[in-house]
Every structure is written in C-alpha cells, then in structure tokens.
Amino acid sequence: MPIQALIFDVFGTLLDWHGGVAREAERLLGTLRPDLDGGAFARAWRDCYQPGMEPIRAGARAYADLDVLHAESLDDLLAAWRIDGVAPEAKRELVRAWHRLDAWPDVADGLARLRTQFLLAPCSNAHVRLAIAHARRNGLPWDAVLGAEFARDYKPKPAVYLRAVEALRLEPAEVMMVAAHSFDLVAAAGCGLATAHIARPDESGPGTGEAAPACPVDVAARDLRDLADRLGC
C-alpha cells in the first residue's frame, strides 16, 4: 500500500532535548550549584525516562503523563545530586523545560516539504498539551496530535502505534513511523507500519546518538530534508 501518513517520534528525533534541558538546568539551578554541568544533568534526568514509564507499561500503575513522571524523577535526581533548597516554582519551571525544547535545524523545512504529500502527526510519549507547546514553539505543522495519551500507555507498547493508525483511518502499511531510535522502529514494524530512521548522532551530546539504524528499516535518512528527498517531496 502507498504511504499516506508519517508519524514521528519527537524527543531526540525532532527536538534537541539535551541542549534545551541543559540550558534550563543551568539557568534555574546555577545559583545553588554554580559548577553544574547542565548536559550531565540533562542526561541523568533522561536516564530516568524509561524506568519511570515501565510500571505503566507493565500494568502496575495507572497512566500518568510525562509532567508527572518528570516531576517525580526530578525530586529523586536533585536528592542524588545533593542539590538542596530548590524552590517549588523552580522545580515546576524545570519540568516545563521539556515544553521549551528547540527543533533541530532541518526540521522546519523537512516537515514543510513532507506535508505536501503526507499527513503528519507526532506519535510521541508526550501528552497533548506538551505536544502543543512543542508545535507552537517550533512551528510544527501537524495535521493531528497523536501518541501516548490516547493509548493511555507508552511506547514501545503496540497500542500507541495502532491507536495512531486507527485515528488516521488508515491501515498500518499506509503509515510510516519516523524516529531516531531503533527500538521505536522495531516496535512500529512489529505492528505492520513502514519505518524511517533519522540519524541524530549527537542526540545526547557529541557522538551519543544513532548515526545509523540498528535494525532493518524501509528508509535510512541523514535528516528530515534527506527523508523528504527520498520520499519524493
């Protein structure tokens, strides 16, 4: 079946979470810890991401959105880093740092070109309000906002991908999952979706991301402009 829609991972694939969170951590915690390495703090917080979602994926906890999970892991992280005296408002602002992420330089042009031929939507672990914040900050031209909140579960659970396909009134083979993370693409392919890998070799800092897919994919692209080229946009 010809591809009619592209659905996207967001954190890392479209948005530079590492740079954004590092910047905000240094701004908001700098008076308490002048020597704070914002990049290391951002990576440590991101390391809490999958463990925080696992009880929900395992059915041991009811669905809670990323703001809740980020707030919980932030408290643990501040304690582990022995950063005391952080005001409640500063903690809330740190959680909102995940709402204020900037897109990679190729994203605006790439999405604009892709939208000439395909429906576009995020299929992210972000909740709807968070996805809206990302879209408004970066001009992301979504036709719909899909993802974890509709499935009440988190990737890579099949429901997240299949609910997105269902919402678009398409068959899985008519939808392509676009991500910079091979585990995401393996899961999407297992649900019958086509897959495209975007190289983000510096996602978590220099040399820390995937420069190439670690699994079979339908398309492997250098960035979104290259993906648009390969899909004839």
N, C-alpha and C positions, 0 to 999 in steps of 0.2 A: 504494500500500500504506500502511496506517496505521503511524505511527511507534511502535515498540515499545521502543527504547533510545536513550539520549542518551550520547554520548561527548564528553569535554571536553579541550580544551587546559587546561593548569594554570598555567604561569608567565605571569603577567600577567592571564589570564582569571579565575582563581580566587584566586591568591595574589599578594600585593604583594611581588614580588622586589626592587624598587627600595628600598623602605623597609627591608626586612629585611637586605639585604646592606649598605646604607649604615650601618645601626646597628652591625652586627657589624664592619665595616671600621674604623669609628671606635673601637670598643671594643678591638680587637685590635692596631691599628696606631697608636693615639693616642700611646703613649709614644715611638715612633720619629718620628712626624710629627704633632705637636700641632695643626697647622693643616690637617690632612687634611679635604678636602671628601668626606664619605662618599658623597653622592649622585653626585658626578662619578666617583668611583672605581667605584661600582656600575655606572654607565652604561658606563664604559670596559671593564669586565670583560664586561658583557653584549654589547658590540660584538665581542668575541672569539668569541661563541657560534656564530654561523652559519659563520664561516671555519673553526672547529675541527671542525665536523661535515662540511664539504664533501668532504674526501678520502675519508671513509667513504661518503658518498652517491655519489661518483664511482667507487667501487670501487678506489681507490688505496691504501686502508688497511683492515685488518680492523676489525670493530666494536670500539669501546671505549666504556665507559659515561661518563656525564656527570661522575662524580667524577674520572675520569682526565683528561678534557678540561678540566675546570675547574682541576685541579692544574697541568696544562701551561700553560694560558693565564695562570694566576696568576703563575707564575715570570716569564713574559715581561712581564706588567704591572708587577710590582714593579721589574723592571730598567728599564722605560721610565719609571717614575715616580721612579726613583732612591731607592727605599726599601730600604736595606740592613740586614742584621742581623736579619732576621725568622727566629725560631726555627722549626725543623721542626714542632713541635707547634702553633705559632701558624698556620702555613700549613695544617696539617690542619684546624684549627678554622675557618679562613676557608673552606675548601672545604665544611665541614659547615654553614656559614651557609646554604647553599642547601637544607639539610634543615630549617632552623628558620624558615621563612617563615610569615607570618600571612596568613589569608584576608581578603579584602575583607569589609566588614560585612554585605553582603547574601547571602553565600554559604551560611551555615549554614541560614538559613530557606528560601532558594530551593531548595537541594538537597533538604531535607526534604519540601518540597511536591512537587517534581518526582518524587521517589521513590515517591509514592503511585500514580503511573500508569505510570512508565517504569523499565526497567533503567538503572542508571547506572554508568559506568566512566570513568576517565581514559584519554585517548589522547594521551599526552604523550611528550616526548623524555626524561623522567625514567626511570631504571631502577626496578625493582620495589622495592628497599629504600628508595630515595628517595621513591617514591610512598607507601609505608607510613608513612614518617616524616611526610610531609605530612598523611596521613589521621589519624594518631594525634594529632598536634599540634592539628589543627583540627576533629576530629570529622567528617571527610568520609565520608558513608555509602555507600561503594562496594559494588556487588554483585560486582565483579571489578576486577582491576588489569590493564590492557592498555597497549599502546604500543610504544615503540621497541625495548625489549629482546626482545620476542617476534619482531619483524620483523628484528632484527639490522641495523637501518637507521634513518635519521632522517627525520622529516617535513621537507619535503612529499613524500617518495617514496611512491608509491601503496601499497606493501606494508604500510606502517604502518597505514593506514586499513583496508585489505582484510583483514589478519590479525585486526584487532579485530572486524570484521563476522563473519568466519568463526568466531572463538571464541564469539561470541554465538549462533551457529547461525541467523543471520538473513540476509536479502537486503540489499544496500546501501540500497535505497529505504526499508527499515524502520528505518534508523539515522540519527540526526541528529547531525552534528558541531557542537559549540558552541565558539566561540572569539572572542577579541577582536582577531584578526589576519586580515585579508582574504586574505593569501596562503595561509593554512591552509585557509580555507573554499573558495577556488578549487580547491585540490588535492583536497579531500574531495568537492566537487561533481563534479569530473572522474572520480571513482571511482563516481559514482552515488548518493552519500549526500545526504540533505537537510542544510540548513545553517541555523545560527542565529548571528547576530552579537551579541556583548555589548559595549556601549560601555564603554571604560576610558580616558577622555580624559586621565587623569593617570598613566598606567601607569609612565612613566619620570620622573615629576616633573610639575609643573603644565603642562598643555597639550601633552603629548608623545605621547599615545596616540591611538587611533582613537575619535572621538566618533560615527562612523557608518561603515557598511561602504563599502569602495571597490569592491565587486563586487555582482552580484545575489545575494540570499540569500532563503531562504524566510521567515525571521523576523529582524527587527532589534529588539533589546530594549535598554532602558536599563540593566538589571542582571538578576540571576537571579530576583528577585521579579517583575519585569515579564515575564520569559520564562515563569515559572510561570503568570502571569495569561493570557498569550497562548496557552498550550497547555492552558488549562482546568483547571489544578491548583488 
